[in-house]
Amino acid sequence: MTEPEFAGSNPVWMGTTARREGAEWVLRGHKWFASSADGAAFAICMAVTSPEAANVYRRASMILVPTDTPGFTLLGNASVMGERGGDWASHGEVSYQDARVPAANLLGVEGAGFVLAQERLGPGRIHHGMRWIGVCERAFDILCRHAATRELAPGKPLGSKQIVQQGIAESRAEIHAARLMVLHAAWRIEKEGAEAAREEISLIKVTVARTMQKVLDRAIQGLGALGMTDDTPLAWWYAHERAARIYDGADEVHLEAVARRILRGYGMSTR
Ligand SMILES: Cc1cc2nc3c(=O)[nH]c(=O)nc-3n(C[C@H](O)[C@H](O)[C@H](O)COP(=O)(O)OP(=O)(O)OC[C@H]3O[C@@H](n4cnc5c(N)ncnc54)[C@H](O)[C@@H]3O)c2cc1C
């Protein structure tokens, strides 16, 4: 979906187009952060197919593009936090220059791109929430083991310091709260579906990502220089999981959506 020239936070605004010519779609555009594009057999390209549709959410479609299609070029991988990927974590920059694919490569019906995206993003966000809780728990465990055994002076473990204890207790409370929020959102999705649970999904996306950032930061601080090394997974997570507050909707976008929905309930116009 995402394009370097357009704000990804406003996904209905994009430059990539697919026009129908006979039995083919002809794609033209520029994408980046195409996750796993490097080595992929095909791309799922979000492109504007119905620019005149009155509903802006019905203007784009998803189209499968085999990566050996003439006109499809993987320009390279973005260098992210010092890494250019090349495996599952790659973020490809892709160009479509009159790339032609069969009409049958359309996913679903024309104009259904955002409906399909939403179907993937709702469950995807709760999956992120669960994964991030796992990162928090492991980071917390690493910090606690270290605090209990690292001595600042003979017989004086790091964990005997009140300030370290406070960080441990705060992390425990925050992880616990985040976990219950994720469970509650999952329960609501199961009972009423992802659409009904939109607010809960947005809130866990923001809260768990922020909790993870705080828990990781405290763990790295507690381990000192060791926390900066690659001898533990903390530094890797710290670099790789920072993006959690940006992808699948930046914090601000989710918070704005939640606040607007709440304020509409108080009669405020949010158009
Ligand atoms: C690791 C990683 C993996 C990704 N994977 C994919 C992928 O697989 N497929 C894909 O299509 N895209 C992917 N993306 C792109 C991601 O979806 C976009 O980065 C995201 O939607 C934000 O768009 P943008 O980067 O263009 O930032 P912009 O939209 O330009 O926003 C920049 C910043 O502005 C602020 N902002 C935005 N909107 C508001 C608002 N309403 N109010 C206040 N502040 C606001 C936020 O702080 C935001 O971070 C990935 C990104 C990363 C970092």
The ligand as an SDF file (V2000), in Angstrom:
LIG
                    3D

 53 58  0  0  0  0  0  0  0  0999 V2000
    8.7770   -1.7600    9.7480 C   0  0  0  0  0  0  0  0  0  0  0  0
    7.6850   -1.2740    8.8710 C   0  0  0  0  0  0  0  0  0  0  0  0
    6.9490   -2.2020    8.1390 C   0  0  0  0  0  0  0  0  0  0  0  0
    5.9460   -1.7760    7.2670 C   0  0  0  0  0  0  0  0  0  0  0  0
    5.2690   -2.6970    6.5150 N   0  0  0  0  0  0  0  0  0  0  0  0
    4.3880   -2.2720    5.5830 C   0  0  0  0  0  0  0  0  0  0  0  0
    3.7600   -3.1960    4.6890 C   0  0  0  0  0  0  0  0  0  0  0  0
    3.9840   -4.4120    4.7590 O   0  0  0  0  0  0  0  0  0  0  0  0
    2.9300   -2.7190    3.7280 N   0  0  0  0  0  0  0  0  0  0  0  0
    2.6580   -1.3910    3.6350 C   0  0  0  0  0  0  0  0  0  0  0  0
    1.8830   -0.9920    2.7720 O   0  0  0  0  0  0  0  0  0  0  0  0
    3.2250   -0.4810    4.4780 N   0  0  0  0  0  0  0  0  0  0  0  0
    4.0770   -0.8890    5.4380 C   0  0  0  0  0  0  0  0  0  0  0  0
    4.6820    0.0230    6.2660 N   0  0  0  0  0  0  0  0  0  0  0  0
    4.3680    1.4310    6.1080 C   0  0  0  0  0  0  0  0  0  0  0  0
    3.4320    1.9490    7.2140 C   0  0  0  0  0  0  0  0  0  0  0  0
    2.1320    1.4300    7.0400 O   0  0  0  0  0  0  0  0  0  0  0  0
    3.4590    3.4940    7.1520 C   0  0  0  0  0  0  0  0  0  0  0  0
    4.7530    3.9020    7.5350 O   0  0  0  0  0  0  0  0  0  0  0  0
    2.4180    4.1310    8.0730 C   0  0  0  0  0  0  0  0  0  0  0  0
    1.1030    3.9380    7.5810 O   0  0  0  0  0  0  0  0  0  0  0  0
    2.6540    5.6490    8.2210 C   0  0  0  0  0  0  0  0  0  0  0  0
    2.7220    6.2300    6.9550 O   0  0  0  0  0  0  0  0  0  0  0  0
    3.9870    7.1590    6.5840 P   0  0  0  0  0  0  0  0  0  0  0  0
    5.2310    6.4310    6.9190 O   0  0  0  0  0  0  0  0  0  0  0  0
    3.8040    7.6150    5.1790 O   0  0  0  0  0  0  0  0  0  0  0  0
    3.9150    8.3860    7.5850 O   0  0  0  0  0  0  0  0  0  0  0  0
    3.0110    9.6820    7.4420 P   0  0  0  0  0  0  0  0  0  0  0  0
    1.6130    9.3040    7.0750 O   0  0  0  0  0  0  0  0  0  0  0  0
    3.7160   10.6650    6.5970 O   0  0  0  0  0  0  0  0  0  0  0  0
    2.9810   10.1640    8.9570 O   0  0  0  0  0  0  0  0  0  0  0  0
    4.1830   10.5860    9.6240 C   0  0  0  0  0  0  0  0  0  0  0  0
    3.8780   10.8170   11.0810 C   0  0  0  0  0  0  0  0  0  0  0  0
    2.9130   11.8560   11.1850 O   0  0  0  0  0  0  0  0  0  0  0  0
    2.1330   11.6730   12.3380 C   0  0  0  0  0  0  0  0  0  0  0  0
    0.7210   11.6590   11.9550 N   0  0  0  0  0  0  0  0  0  0  0  0
    0.1530   10.9960   10.9170 C   0  0  0  0  0  0  0  0  0  0  0  0
   -1.1820   11.1950   10.9160 N   0  0  0  0  0  0  0  0  0  0  0  0
   -1.4570   12.0090   11.9600 C   0  0  0  0  0  0  0  0  0  0  0  0
   -2.6490   12.5800   12.4810 C   0  0  0  0  0  0  0  0  0  0  0  0
   -3.8510   12.3280   11.9290 N   0  0  0  0  0  0  0  0  0  0  0  0
   -2.5410   13.3990   13.5570 N   0  0  0  0  0  0  0  0  0  0  0  0
   -1.3430   13.6500   14.1250 C   0  0  0  0  0  0  0  0  0  0  0  0
   -0.1930   13.1190   13.6990 N   0  0  0  0  0  0  0  0  0  0  0  0
   -0.2460   12.3100   12.6300 C   0  0  0  0  0  0  0  0  0  0  0  0
    2.5650   10.3290   12.9600 C   0  0  0  0  0  0  0  0  0  0  0  0
    3.4690   10.5690   14.0150 O   0  0  0  0  0  0  0  0  0  0  0  0
    3.2570    9.6430   11.8200 C   0  0  0  0  0  0  0  0  0  0  0  0
    4.2370    8.6950   12.2600 O   0  0  0  0  0  0  0  0  0  0  0  0
    5.6500   -0.3940    7.1690 C   0  0  0  0  0  0  0  0  0  0  0  0
    6.3820    0.5380    7.9360 C   0  0  0  0  0  0  0  0  0  0  0  0
    7.3730    0.1040    8.7800 C   0  0  0  0  0  0  0  0  0  0  0  0
    8.1390    1.1400    9.5740 C   0  0  0  0  0  0  0  0  0  0  0  0
  1  2  1  0
  2  3  1  0
  2 52  2  0
  3  4  2  0
  4  5  1  0
  4 50  1  0
  5  6  2  0
  6  7  1  0
  6 13  1  0
  7  8  2  0
  7  9  1  0
  9 10  1  0
 10 11  2  0
 10 12  1  0
 12 13  2  0
 13 14  1  0
 14 15  1  0
 14 50  1  0
 15 16  1  0
 16 17  1  0
 16 18  1  0
 18 19  1  0
 18 20  1  0
 20 21  1  0
 20 22  1  0
 22 23  1  0
 23 24  1  0
 24 25  2  0
 24 26  1  0
 24 27  1  0
 27 28  1  0
 28 29  2  0
 28 30  1  0
 28 31  1  0
 31 32  1  0
 32 33  1  0
 33 34  1  0
 33 48  1  0
 34 35  1  0
 35 36  1  0
 35 46  1  0
 36 37  1  0
 36 45  1  0
 37 38  2  0
 38 39  1  0
 39 40  1  0
 39 45  2  0
 40 41  1  0
 40 42  2  0
 42 43  1  0
 43 44  2  0
 44 45  1  0
 46 47  1  0
 46 48  1  0
 48 49  1  0
 50 51  2  0
 51 52  1  0
 52 53  1  0
M  END
$$$$
